[in-house]
Amino acid sequence: MHKNNFLKYIEFEKRYSKHTLISYNTDLTQFFTFLDVEYDISDISEVSHQIIRSWISIMLDRGISSRSVNRKITTLKSFYKYLMQEDEVTENPTQKIISPKNAKKLPVFVEKSKMDELFSEIEFPDTFEGERDKLIIDVFYMTGMRLSELLGVKKEDIDFSKSSIKVLGKRNKERIIPLSINLLNQLKKFSEKYKINSCFFVNLESKKLSSKNIYNIVNKYLSMVSSLEKKSPHILRHTFATHMLNNGADINAIKEILGHANLSATQVYTHNTIEKLKTIYKQAHPRA
């Protein structure tokens, strides 16, 4: 009962995304299963911080990454915060929980030479689908937008007079992304040629593409130029940010374009820039 009420709360009042709802539901289901199997507890008020710590230890012992564990802790903290607001519990055991440190993982990105090769040497079919697929990759690489944001793009979101595009990001926050003249002209030409009226990226039946459709398109063309293990739309987002920083873009500007809530989320890309500088230094300095 508590879990269902909480899920309704974050769906209708907090307006969390469908993906987040699924994750929270999975995390809480796993936690309640743990309580039942390991402690025979069904009353949420009986849970102590020691019990939660034992759950965390078991997950880490099973090889679950600290990043995944921290996400589950975040779910649990949100759940208990809700229970406290509703006076369902008198104490919050998650307040004594310290999240394990995440191992630093640099964002994976496609080298600039590979992106140049993709746009200059790879042939896209001279068809609706070929032109659409090239435009999809161009939009990802030129704007850094998320997959969910691209799926929601409509013709009316593009301001052809101000060279910008409006997207709906996380937590339903709108933001404006600038467009290059070249990309703007591509979008205008495509919309006029194929009479795009509303949803921009569609199939031959004018139906909105799915996340899987977009992933397959990006994976197909990145596979032609890159040997990276992951070849997803999010890799192009990483690529956009890294290439912008490498070319001297202000990190605060990149933060705004990406729609990051905190600068720390953007600063991870500076590590790739520093690594590039180290490589150049070692290659160029006579005593390096």
Backbone torsions as a table, in degrees:
resi	resn	phi	psi	omega
1	MET	NA	-48.6	179.7
2	HIS	-58.5	-44.1	-177.2
3	LYS	-63.8	-46.1	-178.9
4	ASN	-62.2	-41.5	178.3
5	ASN	-64.3	-39.3	178.6
6	PHE	-64.5	-44.1	-179.6
7	LEU	-64.0	-37.1	176.0
8	LYS	-65.7	-38.7	-179.8
9	TYR	-61.9	-48.1	-177.6
10	ILE	-74.7	-21.6	178.1
11	GLU	-78.9	-47.5	-171.5
12	PHE	-95.9	-31.0	-179.4
13	GLU	-97.9	-43.2	179.0
14	LYS	-86.2	-18.4	177.0
15	ARG	58.4	45.1	175.8
16	TYR	-71.7	157.2	-178.1
17	SER	-71.3	163.2	178.5
18	LYS	-60.7	-39.4	180.0
19	HIS	-62.3	-42.9	179.4
20	THR	-65.9	-39.2	178.2
21	LEU	-60.1	-43.5	179.5
22	ILE	-62.9	-44.0	-179.7
23	SER	-62.9	-45.6	179.9
24	TYR	-63.3	-41.0	179.0
25	ASN	-62.7	-44.2	179.1
26	THR	-62.7	-46.3	-178.8
27	ASP	-61.1	-45.5	-177.9
28	LEU	-70.1	-36.5	176.9
29	THR	-62.0	-42.6	177.8
30	GLN	-63.9	-39.8	-179.7
31	PHE	-65.7	-44.6	180.0
32	PHE	-66.7	-34.3	176.1
33	THR	-64.4	-42.9	177.0
34	PHE	-59.3	-45.9	179.6
35	LEU	-60.3	-40.7	-177.7
36	ASP	-70.2	-46.1	-175.3
37	VAL	-74.2	-45.8	-173.0
38	GLU	-86.2	-31.1	-173.3
39	TYR	-127.1	-4.7	-178.9
40	ASP	54.8	43.8	-179.7
41	ILE	-108.6	132.0	175.1
42	SER	-120.0	-16.5	179.6
43	ASP	-93.4	116.6	-174.7
44	ILE	-62.8	-25.2	-179.3
45	SER	-71.3	-13.6	179.9
46	GLU	-85.9	-5.3	-176.6
47	VAL	-78.5	129.3	178.8
48	SER	-107.8	169.2	178.3
49	HIS	-67.4	-28.0	176.5
50	GLN	-64.3	-38.7	178.8
51	ILE	-65.8	-42.5	179.2
52	ILE	-64.1	-40.0	178.1
53	ARG	-62.5	-37.4	179.0
54	SER	-66.6	-35.8	176.3
55	TRP	-63.0	-43.7	179.2
56	ILE	-62.9	-43.5	-179.3
57	SER	-62.4	-42.6	179.5
58	ILE	-62.3	-42.8	-180.0
59	MET	-63.6	-43.7	179.5
60	LEU	-65.5	-38.6	178.1
61	ASP	-64.2	-29.1	179.4
62	ARG	-82.6	1.1	176.4
63	GLY	89.1	10.0	176.7
64	ILE	-71.1	132.4	-174.7
65	SER	-63.4	152.4	179.0
66	SER	-61.8	-31.1	178.1
67	ARG	-63.5	-44.9	179.2
68	SER	-67.2	-40.5	178.5
69	VAL	-62.4	-42.1	179.7
70	ASN	-64.4	-34.4	176.6
71	ARG	-64.3	-39.2	179.3
72	LYS	-68.6	-35.6	176.5
73	ILE	-65.4	-41.0	177.1
74	THR	-59.5	-42.7	177.0
75	THR	-59.0	-47.0	-177.5
76	LEU	-64.9	-39.4	178.8
77	LYS	-65.4	-40.1	177.1
78	SER	-64.7	-39.5	180.0
79	PHE	-62.9	-46.8	-178.4
80	TYR	-71.5	-31.2	175.2
81	LYS	-62.2	-41.2	177.0
82	TYR	-64.1	-44.3	-179.4
83	LEU	-62.0	-37.1	178.1
84	MET	-67.2	-40.4	179.1
85	GLN	-62.8	-35.4	-178.1
86	GLU	-90.0	3.9	-178.7
87	ASP	58.7	33.2	177.7
88	GLU	-85.1	-23.2	175.6
89	VAL	-135.9	157.2	-179.1
90	THR	-102.1	-17.3	178.1
91	GLU	-131.0	149.2	179.1
92	ASN	-110.3	100.2	-176.3
93	PRO	-68.5	-17.3	-178.1
94	THR	-74.9	-13.8	179.9
95	GLN	-64.6	-24.4	-179.8
96	LYS	-95.9	7.5	-178.4
97	ILE	-93.6	126.4	176.0
98	ILE	-105.4	124.8	-177.6
99	SER	-72.0	140.5	176.1
100	PRO	-66.2	148.7	-178.5
101	LYS	-70.5	137.2	175.6
102	ASN	-78.8	139.4	173.3
103	ALA	-70.8	132.2	-178.3
104	LYS	-68.0	128.3	-178.6
105	LYS	-129.3	116.3	-178.0
106	LEU	-71.5	141.9	177.6
107	PRO	-62.7	135.8	177.0
108	VAL	-83.5	138.9	-179.6
109	PHE	-145.1	163.0	179.3
110	VAL	-90.2	134.5	179.0
111	GLU	-61.4	148.2	-178.8
112	LYS	-58.0	-39.9	-179.6
113	SER	-61.7	-33.4	179.3
114	LYS	-72.4	-37.3	176.9
115	MET	-68.0	-38.8	176.7
116	ASP	-61.7	-41.1	178.6
117	GLU	-63.5	-40.5	-179.4
118	LEU	-59.8	-44.7	-175.3
119	PHE	-84.9	-21.4	-176.8
120	SER	-102.6	-27.3	-173.8
121	GLU	-115.2	-24.4	179.7
122	ILE	-82.5	129.6	-178.7
123	GLU	-89.4	123.6	173.0
124	PHE	-95.9	134.7	-178.7
125	PRO	-54.6	142.6	179.0
126	ASP	-82.7	60.0	-178.3
127	THR	-135.2	174.2	176.3
128	PHE	-56.1	-48.2	-177.0
129	GLU	-66.2	-39.4	179.4
130	GLY	-64.3	-44.9	179.3
131	GLU	-67.0	-39.4	178.4
132	ARG	-64.0	-44.8	-177.6
133	ASP	-63.5	-42.0	178.1
134	LYS	-63.8	-39.6	-179.9
135	LEU	-66.7	-38.4	178.5
136	ILE	-60.0	-47.5	-179.5
137	ILE	-65.5	-39.6	178.7
138	ASP	-63.0	-42.7	-179.9
139	VAL	-63.9	-44.6	177.6
140	PHE	-58.7	-47.9	-174.2
141	TYR	-73.0	-32.2	-176.4
142	MET	-89.3	-14.5	-177.7
143	THR	-122.2	-23.2	-177.9
144	GLY	72.7	14.7	-177.9
145	MET	-70.5	159.5	179.3
146	ARG	-79.6	161.9	177.4
147	LEU	-57.7	-47.2	-178.5
148	SER	-62.2	-32.5	179.7
149	GLU	-71.5	-42.0	178.6
150	LEU	-64.1	-39.1	179.6
151	LEU	-61.2	-28.7	-177.3
152	GLY	-90.4	-1.8	-176.9
153	VAL	-66.2	129.9	174.6
154	LYS	-118.6	160.6	-177.9
155	LYS	-57.6	-38.4	-177.9
156	GLU	-69.4	-12.2	177.8
157	ASP	-78.6	-14.2	-178.1
158	ILE	-94.4	121.7	177.7
159	ASP	-98.5	97.5	-175.6
160	PHE	-69.6	-23.1	179.9
161	SER	-80.4	-29.8	-178.3
162	LYS	-106.5	4.8	178.3
163	SER	52.9	54.4	-179.6
164	SER	-148.0	165.6	178.9
165	ILE	-136.1	139.7	179.8
166	LYS	-100.5	131.2	178.6
167	VAL	-127.6	156.4	177.7
168	LEU	-105.7	110.0	-174.4
169	GLY	-95.1	-156.9	-179.3
170	LYS	-63.8	149.5	-178.4
171	ARG	58.2	26.2	178.6
172	ASN	58.1	33.1	177.7
173	LYS	-91.0	125.6	177.9
174	GLU	-84.1	145.5	172.3
175	ARG	-147.1	158.9	-179.2
176	ILE	-106.3	129.7	178.8
177	ILE	-113.7	128.5	177.9
178	PRO	-69.6	150.0	178.9
179	LEU	-119.8	143.1	174.1
180	SER	-72.7	157.3	179.1
181	ILE	-60.1	-39.6	-179.7
182	ASN	-62.0	-47.6	-179.8
183	LEU	-67.4	-38.7	178.7
184	LEU	-59.7	-43.8	179.3
185	ASN	-65.6	-36.7	177.4
186	GLN	-63.4	-44.5	179.7
187	LEU	-63.8	-42.0	-179.5
188	LYS	-65.9	-46.2	-179.3
189	LYS	-62.1	-43.8	-179.0
190	PHE	-65.0	-43.8	-177.4
191	SER	-66.5	-35.4	179.9
192	GLU	-75.7	-41.3	-177.9
193	LYS	-64.5	-40.7	-175.4
194	TYR	-108.4	14.1	174.1
195	LYS	51.6	52.2	177.3
196	ILE	-73.0	123.9	-177.0
197	ASN	-106.1	-38.9	-178.0
198	SER	-132.7	-97.2	179.7
199	CYS	-58.7	126.9	-169.7
200	PHE	-79.4	-45.3	-174.6
201	PHE	-103.0	102.5	-173.6
202	VAL	-128.2	173.2	175.7
203	ASN	-94.5	-172.0	-177.5
204	LEU	-64.4	-21.5	178.9
205	GLU	-94.0	12.5	179.6
206	SER	64.8	23.4	176.7
207	LYS	-96.9	144.2	-178.4
208	LYS	-58.1	134.7	177.8
209	LEU	-68.9	152.9	177.0
210	SER	-92.5	168.5	176.5
211	SER	-58.6	-40.0	-179.6
212	LYS	-65.6	-39.8	177.1
213	ASN	-57.2	-49.0	-177.5
214	ILE	-64.3	-43.8	179.5
215	TYR	-58.8	-45.4	-178.5
216	ASN	-63.1	-37.6	178.9
217	ILE	-64.0	-50.1	-178.9
218	VAL	-63.7	-44.3	-179.6
219	ASN	-60.7	-41.0	-179.2
220	LYS	-59.4	-48.6	-174.2
221	TYR	-81.7	-33.3	175.8
222	LEU	-66.9	-30.5	178.9
223	SER	-64.2	-21.8	-179.2
224	MET	-77.6	-19.1	-176.7
225	VAL	-126.5	-15.0	-174.3
226	SER	-127.0	146.6	176.7
227	SER	-102.8	11.8	177.9
228	LEU	-58.1	145.8	179.2
229	GLU	-66.3	-43.0	178.6
230	LYS	-100.7	130.5	-179.2
231	LYS	-134.6	65.3	-173.7
232	SER	-110.2	168.8	174.0
233	PRO	-55.9	-34.0	-178.6
234	HIS	-67.9	-27.2	176.4
235	ILE	-64.3	-35.6	178.2
236	LEU	-69.5	-30.8	174.4
237	ARG	-64.7	-45.0	175.4
238	HIS	-60.9	-40.7	-178.1
239	THR	-64.0	-44.6	177.2
240	PHE	-55.3	-51.7	-176.1
241	ALA	-64.5	-43.2	-178.4
242	THR	-65.9	-44.9	-179.6
243	HIS	-66.4	-36.1	177.2
244	MET	-63.1	-46.3	179.2
245	LEU	-64.0	-42.3	180.0
246	ASN	-61.9	-23.9	-179.7
247	ASN	-101.0	16.0	171.0
248	GLY	90.6	12.7	179.9
249	ALA	-68.1	146.8	178.0
250	ASP	-69.7	132.3	-174.7
251	ILE	-64.4	-32.2	178.4
252	ASN	-68.1	-34.2	177.2
253	ALA	-66.6	-41.3	178.9
254	ILE	-65.0	-39.3	177.1
255	LYS	-56.1	-46.1	-178.6
256	GLU	-67.2	-41.2	-179.6
257	ILE	-65.1	-41.5	-179.2
258	LEU	-74.2	-21.7	-179.2
259	GLY	80.3	28.3	177.6
260	HIS	-75.0	139.6	178.1
261	ALA	-75.4	-33.9	-177.7
262	ASN	-126.9	147.8	-179.2
263	LEU	-64.3	-28.0	-178.9
264	SER	-59.9	-31.2	179.2
265	ALA	-68.8	-29.2	-179.9
266	THR	-85.5	-30.9	-175.2
267	GLN	-63.6	-19.3	179.6
268	VAL	-60.0	-27.2	-178.9
269	TYR	-74.1	-19.4	179.2
270	THR	-67.4	-24.0	179.7
271	HIS	-64.4	-38.6	177.1
272	ASN	-65.0	-38.3	178.7
273	THR	-64.2	-43.4	179.5
274	ILE	-63.0	-41.5	178.6
275	GLU	-62.5	-37.2	178.3
276	LYS	-66.3	-42.0	178.9
277	LEU	-62.6	-38.9	178.2
278	LYS	-61.8	-42.1	-179.9
279	THR	-63.3	-45.8	179.7
280	ILE	-62.2	-41.4	-179.7
281	TYR	-61.2	-46.9	-178.9
282	LYS	-63.9	-34.7	-178.9
283	GLN	-77.2	-31.2	-172.0
284	ALA	-97.9	-32.6	-175.1
285	HIS	-81.1	129.9	-177.1
286	PRO	-62.9	-23.8	-179.6
287	ARG	-111.1	15.3	-179.5
288	ALA	-74.5	NA	NA
